[in-house]
Amino acid sequence: MPTADDLKQRIEAALPGAHADVEGPDGVHFQAVVSSPAFAGKSRIEQHRMVMDVFAGELGGAIHALSLKTKPPS
Amino acid sequence: MSEQSDNPIREAIAEAIKDNDVILFMKGNPDAPACGFSARAVAALQATGSPFAAVDVLPDPRIRQELSGISGWPTIPQLFVGGELLGGSDIIVEMYESGELHEALGVEAPAGEAPGEAPVAGEPVAPAQPAPLSIENRLG
């Protein structure tokens, strides 16, 4: 079962300069707030896709739900 | 000569997206969402007052499968506006709260500031919406 920390590390490893805050106390429903310079100039849906692509094939499976908020770094 | 189709469900979905300016693919229907994320999406949409079509993906797992094949988006709900995927529940709610959803749907945002907190799912906030569109399962 993935932990919130697993997700955090995978997001930060996949996206250049990303910072992720992930919570998922039950191990299947996760909430993440992600910022990355890679989001600059991208639409929301593109930003979400970049994060969701990290977990391709796992969303809806081992990761039942990933609630996302993305933003360029402040 | 009749056209051959090896994927009528996918075609029906693509057609529904093309034919409906605002269409939400969800679990359950707007009157009885079967998942919290779908409920949030419906509540935000209804609060804008914009009419929308809805498709329940639950009756046949192939609907969800083909939808994600078309959109490249893995989760439900999915909102399409003008034939393009706008987003899932997080994006819908975030855009609602900032007023961008009204803009995307071409409806008047409430006067003054952004609408703020999204309405609580389950509370009726708008008049009855059009009946959910159901996709016929033509594969039998």
Backbone of each chain as ProteinMPNN parsed JSONL, in Angstrom:
{"seq_chain_A": "MPTADDLKQRIEAALPGAHADVEGPDGVHFQAVVSSPAFAGKSRIEQHRMVMDVFAGELGGAIHALSLKTKPPS", "coords_chain_A": {"N_chain_A": [[0.844, -1.19, 0.0], [0.657, 2.157, -0.946], [2.212, 4.988, 0.645], [1.571, 8.324, 1.897], [3.97, 9.588, 1.911], [5.432, 8.127, 0.017], [4.104, 8.906, -2.313], [4.625, 11.634, -2.321], [7.429, 11.629, -2.653], [7.646, 10.431, -5.155], [6.323, 12.242, -6.82], [7.918, 14.5, -6.499], [10.292, 13.553, -7.503], [9.68, 13.164, -10.135], [8.868, 15.589, -11.265], [10.5, 18.487, -12.236], [12.059, 20.403, -9.772], [9.876, 20.317, -8.081], [7.601, 20.765, -5.334], [5.862, 18.907, -3.028], [3.021, 18.497, -0.992], [1.577, 15.95, 0.653], [-1.246, 14.179, 1.746], [-2.718, 11.295, 3.179], [-4.262, 9.555, 4.984], [-5.682, 7.119, 5.041], [-4.468, 5.531, 3.207], [-5.466, 5.004, 0.665], [-7.035, 7.076, -0.35], [-5.894, 10.081, -1.423], [-4.603, 13.389, -0.879], [-3.119, 16.042, -2.514], [-0.984, 18.846, -2.632], [0.701, 20.526, -4.998], [3.541, 22.216, -6.122], [5.429, 23.537, -8.797], [8.053, 24.713, -10.884], [7.756, 23.78, -13.396], [5.124, 24.017, -14.012], [4.625, 26.482, -14.991], [3.012, 28.586, -17.268], [1.338, 26.597, -18.093], [-1.938, 25.165, -18.55], [-4.516, 24.528, -16.097], [-5.479, 21.93, -16.43], [-3.441, 20.732, -17.825], [-1.426, 20.883, -15.929], [-2.463, 19.228, -13.921], [-2.525, 16.843, -15.321], [0.205, 16.352, -15.612], [0.969, 15.652, -13.051], [-0.735, 13.491, -12.531], [0.12, 11.719, -14.443], [2.356, 10.651, -13.318], [1.434, 8.62, -11.812], [0.281, 6.834, -13.515], [-1.975, 4.314, -14.368], [-2.203, 3.48, -11.759], [-4.046, 5.081, -10.519], [-7.326, 4.943, -9.405], [-6.951, 2.349, -8.943], [-4.693, 0.96, -6.896], [-4.21, 3.439, -5.826], [-6.862, 4.937, -4.84], [-8.058, 7.434, -5.046], [-6.892, 10.62, -5.975], [-6.722, 13.694, -4.872], [-6.175, 16.834, -6.151], [-4.265, 19.849, -6.052], [-2.75, 22.253, -7.893], [-0.004, 24.473, -8.381], [2.028, 27.13, -9.654], [5.328, 27.779, -8.406], [5.525, 30.0, -5.61]], "CA_chain_A": [[0.0, 0.0, 0.0], [1.506, 3.359, -0.998], [1.996, 5.967, 1.712], [1.602, 9.71, 1.45], [5.366, 9.943, 1.671], [5.792, 7.537, -1.283], [3.559, 9.752, -3.374], [5.379, 12.886, -2.291], [8.747, 11.42, -3.242], [7.526, 10.15, -6.591], [5.974, 13.492, -7.511], [9.077, 15.409, -6.489], [11.329, 12.974, -8.359], [9.267, 13.195, -11.54], [8.701, 16.948, -11.766], [11.666, 19.299, -11.893], [11.897, 21.46, -8.778], [8.542, 20.272, -7.472], [7.398, 20.562, -3.911], [4.542, 18.3, -2.85], [2.493, 18.156, 0.328], [0.609, 14.891, 0.398], [-1.88, 13.533, 2.899], [-3.513, 10.129, 2.786], [-4.259, 8.743, 6.207], [-6.238, 5.764, 4.886], [-3.644, 4.752, 2.275], [-6.059, 4.862, -0.676], [-7.497, 8.394, -0.798], [-4.81, 11.029, -1.154], [-4.754, 14.794, -1.266], [-1.794, 16.597, -2.743], [-0.79, 20.212, -3.127], [1.983, 20.437, -5.691], [4.009, 23.383, -6.865], [6.62, 23.244, -9.592], [8.306, 25.674, -11.969], [7.34, 23.159, -14.656], [3.719, 24.345, -14.268], [4.517, 27.829, -15.552], [2.484, 28.675, -18.629], [0.467, 25.455, -18.405], [-3.296, 25.268, -18.039], [-4.76, 23.654, -14.943], [-5.629, 20.517, -16.788], [-2.102, 20.233, -18.164], [-0.698, 20.715, -14.67], [-2.968, 18.018, -13.27], [-2.077, 15.679, -16.101], [1.627, 16.098, -15.341], [1.057, 14.936, -11.771], [-1.421, 12.201, -12.626], [0.925, 10.828, -15.276], [3.33, 9.981, -12.448], [0.787, 7.437, -11.238], [-0.502, 6.205, -14.574], [-2.292, 2.912, -14.132], [-2.483, 3.213, -10.349], [-5.228, 5.835, -10.112], [-8.508, 4.101, -9.556], [-6.557, 1.03, -8.447], [-4.064, 1.037, -5.572], [-4.515, 4.792, -5.37], [-8.273, 5.05, -5.219], [-8.35, 8.806, -5.455], [-5.863, 11.615, -5.7], [-7.282, 15.026, -4.991], [-5.005, 17.628, -6.512], [-4.24, 21.284, -6.254], [-1.435, 22.546, -8.443], [0.281, 25.908, -8.543], [3.421, 27.464, -9.911], [5.934, 28.168, -7.126], [5.286, 31.416, -5.31]], "C_chain_A": [[0.887, 1.25, 0.0], [1.204, 4.277, 0.187], [2.044, 7.365, 1.111], [3.039, 10.114, 1.12], [5.887, 9.348, 0.351], [5.344, 8.458, -2.417], [4.34, 11.059, -3.474], [6.721, 12.716, -3.006], [8.664, 11.172, -4.74], [7.175, 11.405, -7.38], [7.209, 14.393, -7.615], [10.207, 14.879, -7.363], [10.983, 13.171, -9.835], [9.206, 14.611, -12.11], [9.855, 17.822, -11.301], [11.329, 20.384, -10.87], [10.587, 21.432, -8.017], [8.616, 20.177, -5.961], [5.98, 20.035, -3.724], [4.232, 18.109, -1.375], [1.394, 17.142, 0.108], [0.061, 14.357, 1.718], [-2.701, 12.363, 2.395], [-3.576, 9.147, 3.922], [-4.779, 7.315, 6.004], [-5.48, 4.926, 3.858], [-4.245, 4.529, 0.898], [-6.619, 6.173, -1.238], [-6.436, 9.42, -0.41], [-5.197, 12.435, -1.577], [-3.363, 15.37, -1.432], [-1.877, 18.052, -3.183], [0.612, 20.233, -3.718], [2.329, 21.766, -6.34], [5.275, 22.996, -7.613], [6.804, 24.322, -10.644], [7.846, 25.118, -13.315], [5.889, 23.486, -15.002], [3.556, 25.698, -14.979], [4.008, 27.775, -16.983], [1.575, 27.526, -19.027], [-0.936, 25.699, -17.854], [-3.45, 24.311, -16.859], [-4.794, 22.187, -15.334], [-4.285, 19.917, -17.179], [-1.281, 19.989, -16.901], [-1.143, 19.442, -13.956], [-2.504, 16.763, -13.997], [-0.629, 15.322, -15.777], [1.798, 15.315, -14.034], [0.426, 13.55, -11.89], [-0.636, 11.198, -13.469], [1.967, 10.065, -14.454], [2.755, 8.655, -11.947], [-0.089, 6.709, -12.255], [-0.739, 4.735, -14.253], [-2.62, 2.593, -12.685], [-3.711, 3.959, -9.851], [-6.467, 4.999, -10.402], [-8.23, 2.687, -9.093], [-6.021, 1.162, -7.038], [-4.273, 2.421, -4.966], [-5.947, 5.079, -5.79], [-8.598, 6.451, -5.718], [-7.207, 9.714, -5.068], [-6.479, 12.986, -5.953], [-6.118, 16.0, -5.124], [-5.254, 19.118, -6.503], [-2.837, 21.601, -6.74], [-1.247, 24.048, -8.549], [1.759, 26.093, -8.891], [4.04, 27.908, -8.582], [5.748, 29.654, -6.877], [6.619, 32.14, -5.208]], "O_chain_A": [[1.767, 1.386, 0.85], [0.072, 4.331, 0.668], [2.492, 7.565, -0.018], [3.291, 10.873, 0.184], [6.681, 9.978, -0.348], [6.099, 8.746, -3.346], [4.668, 11.524, -4.565], [7.105, 13.533, -3.843], [9.507, 11.643, -5.504], [7.675, 11.605, -8.486], [7.5, 14.963, -8.667], [10.992, 15.657, -7.905], [11.868, 13.325, -10.677], [9.461, 14.816, -13.297], [10.15, 17.888, -10.108], [10.419, 21.185, -11.084], [10.222, 22.416, -7.374], [9.543, 19.603, -5.389], [5.016, 20.635, -4.199], [5.063, 17.624, -0.607], [0.393, 17.434, -0.546], [0.804, 14.119, 2.67], [-3.304, 12.426, 1.324], [-3.023, 8.05, 3.849], [-4.363, 6.401, 6.715], [-5.799, 3.755, 3.652], [-3.603, 3.922, 0.041], [-6.672, 6.359, -2.454], [-6.123, 9.603, 0.766], [-5.994, 12.644, -2.492], [-2.514, 15.193, -0.559], [-2.724, 18.432, -3.992], [1.593, 19.987, -3.016], [1.502, 22.367, -7.025], [6.091, 22.22, -7.116], [5.832, 24.795, -11.232], [7.58, 25.87, -14.253], [5.455, 23.269, -16.133], [2.485, 26.013, -15.498], [4.513, 27.011, -17.806], [1.092, 27.473, -20.158], [-1.105, 26.354, -16.825], [-2.633, 23.413, -16.652], [-4.22, 21.327, -14.665], [-4.014, 18.748, -16.906], [-0.536, 19.013, -16.811], [-0.32, 18.677, -13.453], [-2.141, 15.762, -13.38], [-0.275, 14.147, -15.679], [2.653, 14.436, -13.927], [0.981, 12.561, -11.411], [-0.711, 9.99, -13.246], [2.405, 8.98, -14.838], [3.488, 7.699, -11.694], [-1.069, 6.056, -11.898], [0.192, 4.007, -13.907], [-3.237, 1.568, -12.397], [-4.35, 3.539, -8.886], [-6.628, 4.435, -11.484], [-9.158, 1.907, -8.874], [-6.768, 1.437, -6.098], [-4.485, 2.562, -3.761], [-6.215, 5.419, -6.942], [-9.325, 6.621, -6.696], [-6.631, 9.598, -3.986], [-6.721, 13.379, -7.094], [-5.193, 15.993, -4.313], [-6.321, 19.589, -6.897], [-1.852, 21.262, -6.083], [-2.197, 24.796, -8.776], [2.616, 25.314, -8.475], [3.312, 28.378, -7.707], [5.802, 30.465, -7.801], [6.649, 33.346, -4.961]]}, "seq_chain_B": "MSEQSDNPIREAIAEAIKDNDVILFMKGNPDAPACGFSARAVAALQATGSPFAAVDVLPDPRIRQELSGISGWPTIPQLFVGGELLGGSDIIVEMYESGELHEALGVEAPAGEAPGEAPVAGEPVAPAQPAPLSIENRLG", "coords_chain_B": {"N_chain_B": [[-24.658, 1.568, -48.39], [-23.728, 0.353, -45.311], [-22.049, 1.745, -42.49], [-19.285, 0.218, -40.97], [-18.614, -0.475, -37.588], [-16.322, -0.968, -35.05], [-16.331, -0.208, -32.522], [-18.74, 0.797, -30.957], [-19.473, 1.965, -28.481], [-17.425, 3.748, -27.841], [-17.736, 5.483, -29.983], [-20.298, 6.466, -29.485], [-19.848, 7.895, -27.161], [-18.008, 9.842, -28.038], [-19.655, 11.175, -29.801], [-21.619, 12.148, -28.081], [-20.111, 13.964, -26.617], [-19.494, 15.751, -28.586], [-22.005, 16.663, -29.336], [-23.095, 17.889, -27.119], [-22.794, 20.847, -25.455], [-22.016, 21.317, -22.859], [-21.05, 18.788, -20.872], [-21.164, 16.297, -18.448], [-19.464, 13.55, -17.32], [-20.13, 11.116, -15.018], [-20.377, 9.378, -11.819], [-23.305, 7.804, -11.099], [-26.304, 9.847, -11.164], [-27.25, 13.352, -11.696], [-29.241, 13.84, -9.75], [-28.798, 11.885, -7.936], [-25.909, 11.421, -7.1], [-23.26, 9.021, -7.138], [-20.905, 9.097, -5.861], [-18.586, 10.954, -3.954], [-16.917, 12.764, -5.284], [-18.119, 13.106, -7.764], [-20.469, 14.218, -6.834], [-19.608, 16.675, -5.847], [-18.793, 17.915, -8.199], [-21.225, 18.09, -9.597], [-22.674, 19.744, -7.855], [-21.247, 22.147, -8.011], [-21.529, 22.758, -10.729], [-24.324, 22.995, -10.942], [-24.69, 25.172, -9.329], [-23.782, 27.235, -10.881], [-25.814, 27.64, -12.566], [-25.829, 26.968, -15.185], [-27.084, 24.997, -17.828], [-26.559, 21.471, -18.181], [-25.538, 18.394, -19.704], [-25.591, 15.016, -18.558], [-23.833, 11.987, -18.016], [-24.089, 8.779, -16.801], [-21.554, 6.712, -15.765], [-21.566, 4.288, -14.615], [-23.319, 2.097, -15.368], [-22.106, 0.432, -17.283], [-18.929, -0.87, -17.439], [-17.394, -0.41, -19.648], [-17.975, 2.092, -20.606], [-16.615, 3.913, -18.996], [-14.035, 3.07, -19.468], [-13.684, 3.523, -22.243], [-14.159, 6.247, -22.319], [-11.991, 7.288, -20.832], [-10.049, 6.485, -22.569], [-10.507, 8.176, -24.694], [-10.198, 10.727, -23.546], [-7.833, 10.667, -22.113], [-7.742, 10.936, -19.438], [-7.738, 9.708, -16.206], [-9.663, 9.474, -14.157], [-13.002, 9.743, -12.711], [-15.282, 12.306, -11.847], [-15.59, 13.728, -15.232], [-15.518, 16.711, -16.943], [-16.673, 18.103, -19.901], [-16.412, 20.852, -22.035], [-17.561, 22.524, -24.772], [-16.578, 20.475, -26.353], [-14.071, 19.959, -25.371], [-11.99, 18.586, -22.814], [-12.414, 19.877, -19.66], [-11.823, 19.394, -17.02], [-11.432, 17.436, -13.943], [-13.062, 16.771, -10.758], [-11.616, 18.331, -8.875], [-10.545, 20.473, -10.375], [-12.892, 21.558, -11.398], [-14.199, 22.456, -9.064], [-12.286, 24.232, -8.065], [-12.215, 26.114, -10.133], [-14.83, 26.97, -10.022], [-14.876, 28.268, -7.554], [-13.184, 30.408, -8.03], [-14.535, 31.793, -9.894], [-13.997, 31.302, -12.5], [-15.267, 29.191, -13.683], [-17.863, 29.967, -14.308], [-17.263, 31.738, -16.349], [-16.088, 30.02, -18.235], [-18.293, 28.539, -18.889], [-19.871, 30.354, -19.988], [-21.783, 31.793, -18.55], [-23.316, 34.316, -16.483], [-21.34, 35.48, -13.885], [-21.951, 35.685, -10.362], [-22.788, 38.947, -9.188], [-20.254, 41.209, -8.128], [-17.9, 39.859, -5.925], [-15.867, 36.853, -6.348], [-17.501, 33.64, -6.315], [-16.74, 32.183, -4.07], [-16.613, 29.747, -1.455], [-17.404, 26.474, -2.55], [-20.646, 25.094, -3.097], [-22.21, 22.918, -0.716], [-22.236, 19.536, -1.441], [-25.179, 17.843, -2.434], [-27.043, 19.527, -1.385], [-29.785, 21.032, -2.768], [-29.332, 23.484, -5.151], [-30.073, 24.658, -7.426], [-32.59, 24.935, -10.005], [-34.339, 22.041, -11.297], [-32.394, 19.995, -13.394], [-31.77, 19.175, -16.892], [-32.867, 15.948, -17.98], [-30.702, 13.18, -17.314], [-28.45, 12.191, -19.799], [-28.426, 9.107, -21.307], [-26.169, 6.636, -22.324], [-26.672, 4.489, -24.844], [-26.303, 1.025, -24.686], [-25.031, -0.586, -27.153], [-23.847, -2.893, -27.75], [-25.069, -4.976, -26.708]], "CA_chain_B": [[-23.638, 0.8, -47.678], [-23.713, 0.75, -43.901], [-20.692, 1.854, -41.949], [-18.906, -0.76, -39.969], [-17.989, 0.1, -36.408], [-15.907, -2.003, -34.111], [-16.371, 0.317, -31.163], [-19.899, 1.69, -30.879], [-19.522, 2.723, -27.226], [-16.517, 4.889, -27.998], [-18.346, 6.431, -30.916], [-21.433, 7.119, -28.827], [-19.285, 8.87, -26.218], [-17.452, 10.951, -28.819], [-20.786, 11.907, -30.348], [-22.252, 12.869, -26.967], [-19.226, 15.097, -26.279], [-19.598, 16.708, -29.682], [-23.368, 17.194, -29.437], [-23.505, 18.614, -25.908], [-21.81, 21.882, -25.184], [-21.526, 21.075, -21.49], [-21.443, 17.419, -20.546], [-20.449, 15.745, -17.305], [-19.457, 12.1, -17.126], [-20.095, 10.999, -13.561], [-20.92, 8.157, -11.223], [-24.67, 8.124, -10.7], [-26.873, 10.935, -11.956], [-27.223, 14.595, -10.918], [-30.136, 13.781, -8.593], [-28.286, 10.896, -6.987], [-24.506, 11.097, -7.396], [-22.876, 7.808, -6.431], [-19.536, 9.256, -5.391], [-18.414, 12.306, -3.436], [-16.277, 13.632, -6.275], [-19.16, 13.443, -8.733], [-21.418, 15.095, -6.149], [-19.016, 18.021, -5.793], [-18.821, 18.466, -9.556], [-22.619, 18.423, -9.895], [-23.079, 20.883, -7.03], [-20.621, 23.355, -8.555], [-22.163, 23.041, -12.017], [-25.696, 23.462, -10.72], [-24.64, 26.495, -8.712], [-23.556, 28.256, -11.912], [-27.07, 27.829, -13.287], [-25.682, 26.544, -16.577], [-27.587, 23.65, -18.101], [-25.531, 20.519, -18.616], [-25.932, 17.005, -19.883], [-24.831, 14.139, -17.674], [-23.818, 10.575, -18.38], [-23.685, 7.882, -15.723], [-20.603, 5.739, -16.324], [-21.61, 3.037, -13.85], [-24.053, 0.936, -15.889], [-21.267, -0.447, -18.084], [-17.531, -0.479, -17.229], [-16.759, -0.01, -20.908], [-18.161, 3.54, -20.808], [-15.503, 4.578, -18.327], [-12.812, 2.659, -20.168], [-13.584, 4.219, -23.527], [-14.07, 7.676, -22.029], [-10.608, 7.594, -20.476], [-9.275, 6.304, -23.791], [-10.679, 9.378, -25.508], [-9.76, 11.957, -22.866], [-6.531, 10.535, -21.489], [-7.93, 11.331, -18.037], [-8.035, 8.393, -15.627], [-10.662, 9.406, -13.091], [-14.357, 10.256, -12.896], [-15.971, 12.81, -13.039], [-14.895, 14.484, -16.266], [-16.388, 17.722, -17.535], [-16.296, 18.586, -21.227], [-17.07, 22.077, -22.47], [-17.231, 22.795, -26.166], [-15.842, 19.354, -26.933], [-12.75, 19.804, -24.759], [-11.973, 18.245, -21.394], [-12.065, 21.017, -18.802], [-11.148, 18.855, -15.847], [-12.139, 16.582, -13.0], [-13.767, 17.506, -9.705], [-10.774, 19.354, -8.241], [-10.468, 21.634, -11.261], [-14.234, 22.149, -11.47], [-14.469, 23.187, -7.821], [-11.351, 25.365, -7.982], [-12.659, 27.128, -11.092], [-16.073, 27.536, -9.506], [-14.584, 29.18, -6.451], [-12.518, 31.617, -8.525], [-15.399, 32.449, -10.874], [-13.608, 30.941, -13.871], [-16.195, 28.208, -14.241], [-18.931, 30.741, -14.944], [-16.704, 32.263, -17.591], [-15.907, 28.907, -19.173], [-19.602, 28.05, -19.293], [-20.578, 31.453, -20.642], [-22.895, 32.318, -17.764], [-22.97, 35.459, -15.652], [-20.918, 35.225, -12.516], [-22.69, 36.538, -9.436], [-22.223, 40.289, -9.102], [-19.3, 41.409, -7.043], [-16.716, 39.025, -5.817], [-15.939, 35.45, -6.747], [-18.531, 32.954, -5.539], [-16.234, 31.659, -2.8], [-16.76, 28.315, -1.144], [-18.321, 25.7, -3.363], [-21.795, 24.649, -2.306], [-22.099, 21.567, -0.174], [-22.898, 18.573, -2.302], [-26.389, 17.251, -1.897], [-28.033, 20.572, -1.174], [-30.255, 21.532, -4.057], [-29.009, 24.897, -5.259], [-30.548, 25.154, -8.705], [-33.762, 24.199, -10.464], [-34.074, 20.725, -11.878], [-31.583, 20.004, -14.615], [-32.279, 18.254, -17.908], [-32.705, 14.531, -17.648], [-29.385, 12.672, -17.694], [-28.332, 11.5, -21.076], [-27.816, 7.804, -21.085], [-25.569, 6.089, -23.536], [-27.233, 3.184, -25.126], [-25.326, -0.04, -24.851], [-25.432, -1.218, -28.415], [-23.157, -4.179, -27.951], [-25.904, -6.024, -26.099]], "C_chain_B": [[-23.59, 1.258, -46.227], [-22.286, 0.769, -43.384], [-20.438, 0.808, -40.89], [-18.277, -0.034, -38.781], [-17.579, -1.017, -35.475], [-15.917, -1.482, -32.674], [-17.501, 1.318, -30.974], [-19.967, 2.496, -29.583], [-18.643, 3.957, -27.326], [-17.123, 5.938, -28.921], [-19.506, 7.177, -30.289], [-20.943, 8.184, -27.852], [-18.774, 10.088, -26.974], [-18.574, 11.824, -29.374], [-21.467, 12.742, -29.254], [-21.432, 14.103, -26.594], [-19.36, 16.193, -27.334], [-20.959, 17.418, -29.671], [-23.795, 18.035, -28.24], [-22.418, 19.589, -25.494], [-21.193, 21.717, -23.8], [-21.994, 19.694, -21.082], [-20.525, 16.855, -19.464], [-20.582, 14.225, -17.293], [-19.216, 11.849, -15.646], [-20.534, 9.609, -13.112], [-22.276, 8.495, -10.632], [-25.227, 9.206, -11.597], [-26.975, 12.182, -11.077], [-28.131, 14.569, -9.68], [-29.635, 12.819, -7.527], [-26.857, 10.509, -7.355], [-24.059, 9.908, -6.537], [-21.464, 7.899, -5.862], [-19.357, 10.717, -4.991], [-17.82, 13.269, -4.456], [-17.288, 14.056, -7.339], [-20.161, 14.415, -8.111], [-20.897, 16.529, -6.101], [-19.083, 18.69, -7.16], [-20.231, 18.918, -9.921], [-23.041, 19.672, -9.132], [-22.502, 22.187, -7.588], [-21.278, 23.751, -9.87], [-23.559, 23.618, -11.824], [-25.686, 24.869, -10.15], [-24.372, 27.592, -9.743], [-24.848, 28.563, -12.664], [-26.991, 27.425, -14.743], [-26.298, 25.161, -16.77], [-26.445, 22.726, -18.514], [-26.133, 19.142, -18.807], [-25.072, 16.159, -18.949], [-24.934, 12.708, -18.153], [-23.323, 9.782, -17.182], [-22.761, 6.808, -16.315], [-20.757, 4.363, -15.676], [-22.302, 1.851, -14.531], [-23.175, -0.042, -16.676], [-19.809, -0.006, -17.94], [-16.846, -0.019, -18.508], [-16.924, 1.475, -21.178], [-16.965, 4.28, -20.229], [-14.187, 4.311, -19.06], [-12.62, 3.443, -21.464], [-13.467, 5.726, -23.328], [-12.629, 8.065, -21.708], [-9.676, 7.411, -21.668], [-9.33, 7.551, -24.665], [-9.992, 10.574, -24.86], [-8.333, 11.879, -22.348], [-6.561, 10.924, -20.016], [-8.425, 10.098, -17.29], [-9.243, 8.326, -14.704], [-11.997, 10.014, -13.501], [-14.646, 11.17, -11.702], [-15.043, 13.489, -14.043], [-15.903, 15.442, -16.897], [-15.83, 18.184, -18.876], [-17.098, 19.835, -21.551], [-16.605, 22.375, -23.889], [-16.356, 21.706, -26.776], [-14.479, 19.101, -26.32], [-12.891, 19.434, -23.287], [-11.536, 19.464, -20.587], [-11.362, 20.515, -17.544], [-12.013, 17.893, -15.05], [-12.664, 17.421, -11.842], [-12.905, 18.587, -9.056], [-10.742, 20.632, -9.067], [-11.825, 22.335, -11.328], [-14.504, 23.005, -10.236], [-13.563, 24.413, -7.704], [-11.798, 26.493, -8.925], [-13.963, 27.769, -10.656], [-15.764, 28.606, -8.469], [-13.927, 30.473, -6.925], [-13.38, 32.382, -9.524], [-15.083, 32.07, -12.308], [-14.576, 29.961, -14.523], [-17.351, 28.914, -14.943], [-18.483, 31.224, -16.321], [-16.6, 31.166, -18.646], [-17.246, 28.424, -19.722], [-20.423, 29.137, -19.97], [-21.809, 31.903, -19.887], [-22.381, 33.467, -16.899], [-22.486, 34.991, -14.293], [-21.728, 36.128, -11.604], [-22.008, 37.895, -9.331], [-21.243, 40.382, -7.944], [-18.173, 40.41, -7.087], [-16.943, 37.608, -6.333], [-16.89, 34.709, -5.813], [-18.034, 32.401, -4.202], [-16.468, 30.174, -2.662], [-17.771, 27.623, -2.061], [-19.477, 25.224, -2.493], [-21.582, 23.22, -1.81], [-22.894, 20.61, -1.057], [-24.156, 18.038, -1.636], [-27.455, 18.298, -1.602], [-28.497, 21.096, -2.517], [-30.036, 23.034, -4.14], [-29.525, 25.483, -6.56], [-31.794, 24.362, -9.093], [-33.365, 22.885, -11.123], [-33.329, 20.845, -13.202], [-32.203, 19.046, -15.639], [-32.01, 16.802, -17.512], [-31.332, 14.051, -18.097], [-29.455, 11.955, -19.037], [-27.797, 10.108, -20.785], [-27.296, 7.267, -22.402], [-26.078, 4.68, -23.721], [-26.116, 2.164, -25.291], [-25.706, -0.859, -26.072], [-24.703, -2.526, -28.682], [-23.968, -5.321, -27.376], [-25.162, -6.679, -24.981]], "O_chain_B": [[-23.425, 2.448, -45.961], [-21.443, -0.044, -43.763], [-21.278, 0.552, -40.027], [-17.502, 0.907, -38.956], [-18.373, -1.899, -35.146], [-15.566, -2.197, -31.735], [-17.27, 2.52, -30.846], [-20.478, 3.616, -29.593], [-19.044, 5.059, -26.952], [-17.028, 7.137, -28.661], [-19.686, 8.372, -30.524], [-21.55, 9.248, -27.73], [-19.066, 11.226, -26.605], [-18.463, 13.049, -29.415], [-21.84, 13.894, -29.479], [-21.99, 15.158, -26.293], [-19.342, 17.385, -27.029], [-21.053, 18.612, -29.956], [-24.749, 18.809, -28.332], [-21.281, 19.206, -25.22], [-20.0, 21.95, -23.604], [-23.195, 19.451, -20.958], [-19.299, 16.925, -19.551], [-21.691, 13.69, -17.26], [-18.223, 12.31, -15.084], [-20.992, 8.788, -13.907], [-22.387, 9.366, -9.769], [-24.688, 9.461, -12.674], [-26.809, 12.098, -9.86], [-27.822, 15.208, -8.674], [-30.004, 12.926, -6.357], [-26.614, 9.412, -7.858], [-24.426, 9.801, -5.368], [-20.896, 6.895, -5.431], [-19.918, 11.611, -5.624], [-18.176, 14.447, -4.489], [-17.313, 15.212, -7.762], [-20.645, 15.327, -8.782], [-21.656, 17.48, -6.291], [-19.39, 19.877, -7.268], [-20.416, 19.997, -10.485], [-23.689, 20.556, -9.691], [-23.19, 23.207, -7.63], [-21.553, 24.927, -10.107], [-23.93, 24.604, -12.46], [-26.569, 25.672, -10.452], [-24.7, 28.754, -9.505], [-24.971, 29.601, -13.314], [-27.981, 27.526, -15.467], [-26.062, 24.257, -15.968], [-25.475, 23.169, -19.129], [-27.111, 18.775, -18.155], [-23.958, 16.547, -18.596], [-25.98, 12.269, -18.633], [-22.269, 10.077, -16.62], [-23.139, 6.092, -17.242], [-20.156, 3.389, -16.128], [-21.912, 0.707, -14.298], [-23.481, -1.234, -16.725], [-19.482, 1.128, -18.287], [-15.834, 0.682, -18.459], [-16.118, 2.067, -21.895], [-16.379, 5.151, -20.873], [-13.355, 5.2, -19.24], [-11.536, 3.957, -21.741], [-12.761, 6.403, -24.075], [-12.107, 9.044, -22.241], [-8.649, 8.082, -21.776], [-8.342, 7.935, -25.291], [-9.293, 11.338, -25.526], [-7.687, 12.91, -22.16], [-5.522, 11.207, -19.421], [-9.423, 9.497, -17.689], [-9.795, 7.248, -14.485], [-12.096, 10.709, -14.512], [-14.262, 10.806, -10.59], [-13.884, 13.782, -13.751], [-16.986, 15.042, -17.323], [-14.676, 18.598, -18.977], [-18.314, 19.871, -21.364], [-15.408, 22.464, -24.163], [-15.497, 21.984, -27.614], [-13.796, 18.146, -26.693], [-13.796, 19.908, -22.6], [-10.452, 20.011, -20.791], [-10.418, 21.141, -17.063], [-13.146, 17.58, -15.416], [-12.707, 18.648, -11.934], [-13.414, 19.655, -8.719], [-10.891, 21.733, -8.536], [-11.893, 23.564, -11.315], [-14.977, 24.136, -10.346], [-14.003, 25.49, -7.3], [-11.764, 27.669, -8.562], [-14.187, 28.958, -10.884], [-16.318, 29.705, -8.502], [-14.092, 31.519, -6.296], [-13.018, 33.477, -9.955], [-15.799, 32.459, -13.231], [-14.694, 29.903, -15.747], [-17.767, 28.514, -16.031], [-19.213, 31.132, -17.308], [-16.976, 31.361, -19.802], [-17.335, 27.962, -20.859], [-21.522, 28.887, -20.464], [-22.781, 32.347, -20.497], [-21.187, 33.577, -16.622], [-23.151, 34.196, -13.629], [-22.148, 37.211, -12.012], [-20.781, 37.98, -9.381], [-21.394, 39.717, -6.92], [-17.575, 40.149, -8.131], [-18.054, 37.226, -6.699], [-17.065, 35.1, -4.659], [-18.835, 32.175, -3.295], [-16.514, 29.443, -3.651], [-18.86, 28.143, -2.305], [-19.307, 24.982, -1.298], [-20.862, 22.431, -2.422], [-24.06, 20.847, -1.372], [-24.187, 17.812, -0.427], [-28.645, 17.981, -1.573], [-27.685, 21.556, -3.319], [-30.511, 23.777, -3.28], [-29.422, 26.691, -6.773], [-32.031, 23.267, -8.583], [-32.202, 22.663, -11.459], [-33.628, 21.716, -14.019], [-33.048, 18.217, -15.3], [-31.051, 16.493, -16.805], [-30.845, 14.467, -19.148], [-30.398, 11.224, -19.339], [-26.8, 9.966, -20.076], [-27.917, 7.431, -23.453], [-25.926, 3.812, -22.861], [-25.113, 2.421, -25.958], [-26.591, -1.713, -26.02], [-24.915, -3.178, -29.705], [-23.611, -6.489, -27.529], [-25.689, -7.587, -24.339]]}, "name": "protein", "num_of_chains": 2, "seq": "MPTADDLKQRIEAALPGAHADVEGPDGVHFQAVVSSPAFAGKSRIEQHRMVMDVFAGELGGAIHALSLKTKPPSMSEQSDNPIREAIAEAIKDNDVILFMKGNPDAPACGFSARAVAALQATGSPFAAVDVLPDPRIRQELSGISGWPTIPQLFVGGELLGGSDIIVEMYESGELHEALGVEAPAGEAPGEAPVAGEPVAPAQPAPLSIENRLG"}
